[in-house]
Amino acid sequence: MKRPLCAIGGLLAVVVFFLVQILPTGESNLPADRQVITIIGEISGKENRINSFSGEKQLVVYLKKDNGKKVMLYIDDAEYNLPFGCFVKAKGKVKLFSEDRNPGEFDSRNYYRILKIEYCLTDVQILGIGGEKDGFSEGIYNVRLYLEQVLDNVLRPKDAGVMKAVLLGNKNGLDEDVKEAFTRNGIIHIMAVSGLHISIIGMTLYKLIRRTGAGIVISALSAISVMYMYGVMCGMSTSAFRAIIMFMVRLFADVIGRTYDMLSALSLAGIMLLCAQPLYIKHSGFLMSFGAVLAIGYVLPALPEVIRKGKLKIFSASLSIMLVTLPVYMSFYYTYPVYSIFLNVLILPLMSLLMLFGILCIILGTVFLPSGVMAGTACHLIIRWFIFCCDVGSSIPGSTWYAGHAGILQVVLYLMALGMFVILKSGVMEEYINPDLEDKRKRRFRFFFEGIRYFILFAGIMVLCIRIRPELRITALDVGQGDGIVIETKTANYLIDGGSTSKKNIAKYQLIPFLSYSGISKLDAVIMTHEDEDHISGILELMDEMEKSRGSIRIENLILPKVDEASKENNYLEIERKAKECGIPVMYIGRGDRINDSDMEVCCIGPQKNMITDEPNAYSTVLYLRKGEFSGLFTGDVDGQGQENLREYIRENREKFNNLTLLKVAHHGSRYTTDEEFLDLIMPRIAIISCGIKNRYHHPHKEVIDRLEKIGTRTYITAESGAIITSLDDNRLKINTYIN
């Protein structure tokens, strides 16, 4: 009751959280992808970006429509004059944001939906422009461009990218390797304009104005106005908005002579944001930003004195933030950077210096360029220290904890446990201790209550971290035009192929997110069926990640088809070479070989050992899997002579393969495979086809679908259903598709 705003804000957050779980949040009446349309809207934002394909600067304009939603216009001419506030009539090709099609995959459409952005337009033609420009917003935008140019002039390119992100909230120029290193080590938050920036810049400005003799009201209004403009210039992210509102409340408290309450100010900012956009409750940046302040305000005081005031004091703030943000990591990222608590201790104290030297770079670079370059040297040294810390963190084994996905119920139970941990420390236990008791008995009571607190917290962490693995789970990931199949048992994890020709960076955007979501930190074996790009591109990317960080997903063994040296082409030799560079044992498999697994039988029935062929598809590895009554056949892209050999082998062992449970259809459903005779031999109950949406090969071919339907096989296609998950528990088979 001492903090009514906190009570209101907490209740609002809980209500919004549960409402967004049950109410539909998707848009309706969106235009079709690639449809050419004409729209009219007001220019509410713009920024320069680098086109990832051409490397040229590109102007991105945010057009606000009558319904309050925005559309992004990609304009190739970065110098095109489109002032803020003007109304624009534009024609272009619609590009819808992609939805997640696999567990763990980033949902771009949902992310932009939270930001109230509906879709993009490419190949834009400006048909007309009118109305009066917003001089205020246009002026701030031009100031930002000027400041970015000064940073480019006085700093090295990588350093300029970091400083533009730190000072101006512009991450478009951030070097990809630096961004990945900061993200991997849990310090990417230093790139966000937040409370640190506002407190350093805003409070310094406020105190300087006061020293000039200005009154408290004038000083407060001046500082608030400048910080508001700074927030607008930096894009007014949720963290910046929160910090500015809290800064305003801080100065307003000074003006009226009241005590500033951090948690009440935080609640006010949260209420304002959730009222403006309830979907922020599903935004990781919103949750991280508010969670960090809640940790300092509530959880930090609940930690034992030995941590808060003893030798571990330096880690206390990071520990409290970790306890609050842990469910956010497990709900959005599925991993946790283990050493981030220590890295933040090494990095955060230098952030004030980095910002100070960054501001000096801008001031001195404006007045006299060489002096700005000299100040930039200090920025360079601090940034190099950050990168060095990240390199050390990445080089330590186990630097990333692959926690896996936490369900909503787990998160709620954990937060309840954390809340009890905090409440029991806030004086509740003292009420149950008789003041007349002797000190020894009081200490016993306190020890008892402390034990209960830590038991509750420990139980909450256990609930949050528990992951129940099925007896067998087979996931055919939607990797576009390619293959990627993950097989999980109680004791081992396997990846059969991992590549695509229609999607780039599938390890980064599909394979690693899924493995992280499932809590898989190592693959006991990666099995390459053959060397085509649509089966190996992601495997090579996984190996690249292993070289970058010892905390990446580990490949314990690489299994390749055992063929004659004459059959190995460039991709085969490349993956062999790459595996040896990464220290991955390479094994070769052919007909009759088995993979040792205590939970299931895995037998190779193709190719014939030392097969000679100039067609990689022909020597595709074919695996037969059996667990209890379940049987599965994974055929890669086998065709031609390999398909003939496979058919002959199955014909000779018909009893073993008849009434197959699951067939991974060969070659993405090509008409030249999976013929009638082959299907009559195995009679699969379920068939899975992996292929890309509207792929240029028109896979799967109608002939194959008709053959499967004819024998009563239930067929699932990744292009239609997204990831296809087959689970076996207690001999009960269950199939789920990610897109219902």
N, C-alpha and C positions, 0 to 999 in steps of 0.2 A: 504493500500500500504506500510505502515511501516513494515508490517510483511508478506512478500510474501509467506513464507512457510506456514503460517496459512491459507492464501487464497487457496493455492494449496491443502493443506491437507483437508480443509473443502469441497472444490469442489470434490476432490477424494472420500471422505466419502459419499457425497450425490449421486454421480454417482454409486458407488458400491452398496449403499443401494437400489437404485431403480433397478439396474440390477439383484441383487439376488432375487428380488421379481418376476421377470418375466422369468428369465432363469432357466432351470432345473439344480439342484445341486446334484442329486442323482448319486450313482455309478451304473455302468453297469457291467455285466459279473462277478458278485460275485458268488462264489461257493454256493451250496445249504447247508442249515443248516444241521449239523450232518454228512455231507459228509466227508469221510476220504480222505485227499489229502497230497501231498508232495510239499514243497516249498523250495526255496533257497533265501537267503537274507543276508544282512550285519547287524551285531549287532550294533544298534545305541543307545540303552538305555536298562537299566535293573534296577529292584528294588525288594526288598523283601517285601512280603505282608503276612498277616495272612489269611489262608483259613477260610472263614466264617462257613464252615461246620465241618471241622476236627479240626480247631484251630491250625493247624501246619503251620510253615513257608513255604512259597511257593515263588519260583523265577519267576518273570515275566520279560520276555525278549522281547524287541521291535526289530523286524526284518524289515529292510528297503529293499524293493524290487526294481527292476530295474525301475519301473514306479514312484518311489519316495514315494509311499504309504507304510504304515507300517502294520505289523501284530503282534498281541500280542501272545506270547507263554507262556502258564501256565505250569511250570515245577515243579513237586512235590518235587524234591530234591533241596532244597535251596542252597546246597553247590556245585552244579554242576558248573564246571569251563567253563564259556563261555565268553572270554574276548571281550571287545569292539573292533570293527574294523574287527573282523574275520568273515568269511562267513560260514554260517551254512546251512546244508541240514536237514530239519526236516519233520516228518510225524505226523499228528494228526487229530483230529476230529474238524470240523469247528463249531464254535459257533458265529452266527451273533448277532450283537447288536440289542436289541429290539427297535422297533419303538413305538411311542405313539399311543394308540388305543382309547384314551378318551380325551376330552377337558381338558387341564391343566396338563396332564400327561407328565412326563419328557421323551424327545425323545433321548434315548441313542445313536441311530444310527447317528442322526444329530450332537450330541455333539462330537462323535469320528470322524465323517466325517470332522469337522472343524479342528481337531487335525491331520488329514490325516492318521487315523488308520481305516483300512477296516473291520477287523474281528479278532476273537480270534481263537487259536488252543488249545484244551485240549487233555489230554491223549497223550502228546507229546513224540515221540521217536526221539532222535538225531541220524541221520544216518551218518553224517560226518561233520567235521569242518576243515577249512583251512584258508590260508591267514595270513597276519601279523596283530598282535594286535595293537590297537591304545593305545600306552603307556600313552599318556596324559589323555585321557578320562578314561582309566582304573585306573590310579593313582588318579584322582579326585574322582572316585567312591569309591575306597578303603579308601580315606580320609573321605568321608562322612560316610561310615560304621563305621569307627573308632570313629568319633565324636558322632555318634548315640549310640555306645556302652558306651562311657564315660558318656553321659547323662543318659543312663539306669542305670549305676553304682552309680551315685551320687544323682539321683532324685527318688521320688516315681513314680510308673507306670503312674498315671494320669498326673502328672506334666511333666514327661519325654515325654509323647505323645504331650502335648501342646508345650513344648520347641523344640521338633524336628520339629513341624509344623512351629513355629515362626522363628527359626534360620535356619533350613535346608530345609524348604518347603516340608517336608515329613508328610503327613496327615494320612498315613496308620495306625499309632499307636495311633491316637487321639481317646479318649474315646467317645463312641457314645452319651452318655448323655451330656457330655461337648459340643460336636459339635452341638447337637440339641439346647442346651441352648444358645450358642453363635449365632446360626443362627436365632432362634426365636426372639432374642433381638437386632438383627441388628449389631452385633459386630464381625461377622465371618471374616470380612476383616482383622482383626489383625493377622489372621493365614497366610495371603498371604505375600510372600517376595515382597516388593514394595519399594516405594520411601523412606519411613521411614528407612528401613534397609540400603539401599544404602547410604543415606545421613549420617546416624550415623556412620556406619562402614567405608564407603569410605572416607568421609571428615575427619574423625578422623585419618585414615591412611595417607591421603594426608598431613595433617598438621604435623603429627609426622615425616614423611620423610623430609618435608621441614626444620623442626627444627634440623635435623641431619646435615644440611648444604648442602644437595643435591640441585641441580639446579631445577628450576621450570619444565623444560621439563622432566628430569629424575623422579621427584616426581610425575608428572601427569601420565606419561607412566606406572610407577610402580603401582600407585593406580588403574589405569584403568585396567591393566592386572590382578591384584588381584581380582577386583570386577567382571571382566568377568569370571574368574575361579569360583568365588563364585556363580554367576548366573547359570553357567553350572552345578555346584554341586547341586543347588537347583531346577534343572529342567527347568530353563529358561522359566517360565510362561510369559504370555503377560505383566503382571504388573512388573515382574522383568526385562524383556527386555526393557520396556518403561523407567523404572527408571535408568537402566545402560546407555542407550543412552543419557538420559538427564544429567546424571552424566558426561559422556564423553564430552558432549557439554559444560557443566559448566567448566570443567578443560581446555578444548581447548580454551575457551574464555579467561581464565587467561593467557594461554601461549602466545596468540597473542595480549593480551592487549585490548580486546574488552569487552563490557558489555554483561553479560549473559542475554538472554531473555528466560524465562521459557516456554512461549507459543510457540515460534519458535522451541525450543528443543522438546516440546511435539509433534508438528506437524511433525517433522522429524521422530520421532519414529513411529507415526501413519502411515505415508506414507510407511515406510519400512515394517511394519507388513501387511498392506493391499495389498501391491504389492506381498508379499510372500504368503499370503493366504487371498483373498478377503472375504471369509466366516467368518472371524473374526468379521465382521460388525454385525453378528447374535450371537455373543458370549457374554454372560452377563458379564463375567469377564473382557473382553476387554472394554466393554462399561462402566462398573463401574469404572475401573481404569482410563481411559481417562476422563470420566465425572467428577471424583473428582478433577482432576487437572484443568479442564476447569472451574469448579465452583469457585475454588480459584482465577483463573486468570481473569475471566470475570464477574461472577455473584456477587462475594463478594464485589468488588468495587462499584457495582450498588446498593447495599443495602443502606438504609438510615443511616446517621451518628449516629443516636441514637442507632442503632444496632451494627454498626461497631466499634464505639468508646465509647459508653456509657456503662451502667451497663450490657447490654446484649452482650457485646463484646465476652464473652467466648463462646456464642452459635452461633456467626455469621458464622464461618466456617462450622459448622454442618448444619446450615440452608441453606447456599448456596449449599452445596453438596446435601442436600435433594431435593432442587428445580431442580437440574440437573438430579439426579438419579431416581426421582419419576417415570418417564415413563418407566425406565428399570424395576423397581419393578413391575409395572402394566403389563408389557409385558411378563415377565418371571416368576414372583413369585406370582402375583395377590394379595399380601398382603403387608402391610407396618407396621414395628414395631414402634408404635407410640412414645414410650419413648426412641428410639435409640439416638435422639439428646442429651438428658440428660445423657444417659449412656456413650456415647462417650466422653462427657466432664469429666466424672469420671474415664474413663479407659485410654484414649489416652495419657494423661500426664505421666502415669506410664509405657508406653511401652518402653521408652528409658531406664528406670531403669531395667525393666524385661530383655531386651536384654543385658544390661551391666552385670547383675548378671548371665545370661545364659552363656555369654562368659567367665566370671570368673569361673563358674562351670566347663567348659571344660578345661580351663588352669590349675586351681588348682587341678581338678580331675585327670589330666594327671600327674602332679608332685607329689601330695600327696592326696590320696583319701579322707581322713577325712576332709581336708580343702575344698575340692570340695563339700562334703556333707553339710558343714556349709554354703557355699554360696548358696547351693540349698534351704536352709531354707527360704532365702529371696524370691527366685522364688516361693516357695510354698505359702508364705503369699500373694504375689501379685496376684497369680492365684486364691487363695481362695477369695480375694477381688473381682476379676472379676466374679467369680461364685456367690458370695453373691449378687452383683449388678444384675446379671441375675435373680436370684431367687426372688429378690424384684420386678424387672420389670415384671416377669411372674405372680406374685401374685396380681398385680393391675388389676382390671377389665378393659376391653377394651384395653389391652396392644397391641393387634393386630388389625389393620384396614383391613377388608376384602374388598378391593377396587374392585376386579373383573378384568377381562381382558380388556385392552384398545386396540382398533383397530389401525391399521396403520395410518388411517386418523386422528384419535384423537391425536396420538403421534405427527404427523407432525404439526397439528394446535397448539398444546401446545408448541412445540419447536419454532415455528414462534412467538408465543406470548412472550415466554421467551426471544427470540432474540430481539424483539422490546423493551422489558423492559430494556435490557442491553444497546441497541443502544441509546435510548432516554436519558440515564443517561450520556453517554460518551461525553457530550459537545454539542450534536445536538441542544438541547433546547436553549442553550446560544446564538446560532447564530440568533435566532428569537427574541431576546430581544434587543430592541434599547438601546445602552449604554447611550443615553442622557436622558432616562426616570428617574424619581425620584425613590428612593429606594423602596417606598411603592408600586408603580406600578410594579417594577421588582419582588418584593416578590409575588405579585398576579399572575404574569405570571409564575413564578417558581412553585407556588402552583398548578396552572392549569395544567402545564406539569406533575408534580408529580402525580396529580390525574389521568391523562390519562395513565401514566405508570402503576399505580397499578390497574386501571380498566382493562387494557389489560392483565396483569398477572392473575388477578382474573378470567377473562373470560376464559383464557387458562386453568386454573386449573379446572374450571367448565366443560369445554369441555372434558378434560381428564377423569374426574370422572363420567360423566353422564352414567347411565346404564338404558336401556329401557327394562323393564320386559314384557314378553308376557302375554296374558290373561291366558294361560295354556301352560306349557311345561313339557313333560314327557320324561325323558332320561333314557333309559336302558343302564347302563354302562357295558362295557366289563370287567368283573372281573374274567375272566377265567371260571372254572367250578363252577358256583355259581350264585347268584342273587344280584343285587343292582340297585334299581330303584328310581330316584329322581323326585319328582313332585313339580313343582313351579307354584304358582299363583301370582297375584298382591300383595297379603297380607300374604301368608304363604308358607312354604316349608316343604315337607315330604320326608322321606326315607323309602321305603318298602324293608326290608331286606338289608343285606350288608355282604356278606361272600363269601368264596371261598375255595376249597380244592386243587386247582392247583396253586394258587399264594399265597405267604406269604406277610404279612404286607399290605393288600389291602387298609386299611385306610390311611396309609402313602403314598402309591404310586398311588392309584386310587381315593378313596373317597374324602379325604381332598383336593388333587389337583383340582378335579372337582368342589367341593363346593367353594374353593377359587377362581377359574376361574370364577364362576358364581356370585361371590360376596355374598355368603351365609355364614353368621356368626352364624346363629342359625337354628336348625331344630325344627319346631313347634311340630313335632311328628316323632318318629321312630317306625315303625310298624314291629314287628317280626312275620312272618307268622307261623313259627314253629322253633324248636330248633336245626335242623341239622347244622353242622359246616359250610356248604357251604351257609348258610343264616345268620349266626350270628358272624362269626369270626371278621369281620370288625367293627361291632357294639361294641363289647367288646374293640377293639382297640380305638375307638372314646371315650369310657368312660375312658380308661387309659389316653388319652390325656387331658381330662377334669380335671383329678386329678393332672396332671403335671403343667398345666398353666390355669390361669383364662382368658387368651386371646385366648384359643382354641375354636373351634366350639362347641356351646352349644346345648345340647339335652334338650328341654323343657319338653317333655313327652315321656314315653315309653309305647307302646300299645302292649299287649300280647294277644294271643287267650284265651278266657275264657273256660277252660277245667277243668275237675275234678282233684283233687290233685293226684289221682292215675295215671293220664296220664302224669304228669310232671316228666321228667327224669333229669339227672344231668345238662345238658346244660341250660334247662329252669330255674332250681333253681339257677344256677350260674349267669345268666343274671339278675334275680330278685335281688339277693344279691348285685351284682355289681351296679345296678341302685340305690339301697337304700344307698350304701356307697357314691355315687356321688351326692346324694340329688336329684335324678331325680324322679318325680312323676310317679308311675306305675299304669296304667289303664288296664282293661281287657275288651275284646270285643267279642261279639258273634252275632249270627244271629238276625237281627232286630235293632241292635245298629247303631248309626250314629256318624260321626265325624263332629263337628261343624266347618263349613267353609262358609264364606259369599260369596265366589266366585264360589262355585260348590257344588254339592250334593255327599257325600261320604257315602255309606251304606254298612254295613257288612252283607253278606249273608251266611257266613260260618266261623267257625263251629257252629253246634248246641250247645247252652250253656250247660256247664258242661258235655261235651262229655267224655265218658270213652273209651280209646283205648290205645293199647300198640305200635301203629305205629304213630310217629310224623307227617308223611306226611298226614295221614288221618284227623288230626285236623287243617290242614293249614288254616290260615285266608284267606278268599276270599272277596275281596272288589269290589264293583260296583261303578263306578264314572260316573257322568253325568254333562255336562255343555252345555246348549243349545241343539244343535243337536248332539253333541259329546257324546259318551258313551264308557266306557272302563271297562274291566273285568280283575282283577289281581288275579291269582289263586294259587300263591305259588307253592307248590309241591303236591297239593291235589290229592289223589288217594284212591283206596280201598273204604271203607265205606263213607269217606268224599266225594268222587266223586259221589257215588250213591245218597247221600243226596243232593248234589248240582244239579245234573241232575233233581231230583224230584222237587226241589224248582223252577228251571227255567221252567220246564214243566208246573207247576201251575201258573207261571207268564210270560207266553210266550210272550205276547205282549210287555212287558217291555224290554225284552232282544233280541227280534228278530232284525236282521240287526244291530248287534253290530258294532261299529266303530273299536275298538281296543281290541284284546285279547292278554294278556300275557300268552303264552302257558305253561301249568303246567309241572313241573318236567323236565325242560330243553329239552322237546320234546321226552320224553320216549314213547315207543309204547303202554305202558299200560295206558296211559291217552289220553285225547282229542280224544275220539272215534267218530265214524260217527254220532251216535244219538245225542251226545252232540253238534257237529258242526252243524247239521241240525236244532237244536233248536235256535242257536244264529247267525249263518251265518255271521261271522266276515269279515269285509272288509280288515282288516290288522291284521297280527299275528306277534308277536315278540317272538323269542326264545333266551334265554340266556344260553350259554354253552361255554366250553373251546375248544380251538383248539386241534384237534386230542386227545380228552379226552378218557379215558379208557373205558367209558361206550358206546362210539360210538354215543352219542347224537349229533344232533337229529336223531331219527330213521327214516328210509326211509318211513315206513308206515304212520307216522304222516305227513311228508311232502307231500306224495301222497294224503292223505285225505284233506289237506288244498288246494292243487292245484285243486282237483276235484270240490270244491265248488267256485273256483275263488278267493281265498284269496291271497293277496300279503303278502309274508312271508319274514321277515328279521331276520337274525341270527347274533348274536354278534361275533361269531367265524369267520365269513366271513366279516362283515362290521364294526367291532369295535362298538363304542357307537352308539345307534340308538336314534335320537332326533325327537320327535313328537311335533309340535308346533301348537297352535290354536290361531289365531288373526282374529277378525271380522268374525267369523264363517268360516274362510278359514283354511283348514288343510294342513300342510306341513310336510313332513318327510325327514330328512337328515341323512345320514350315515357318520360317521367320516372318514371311509376309503372308498373312492369312487371306 
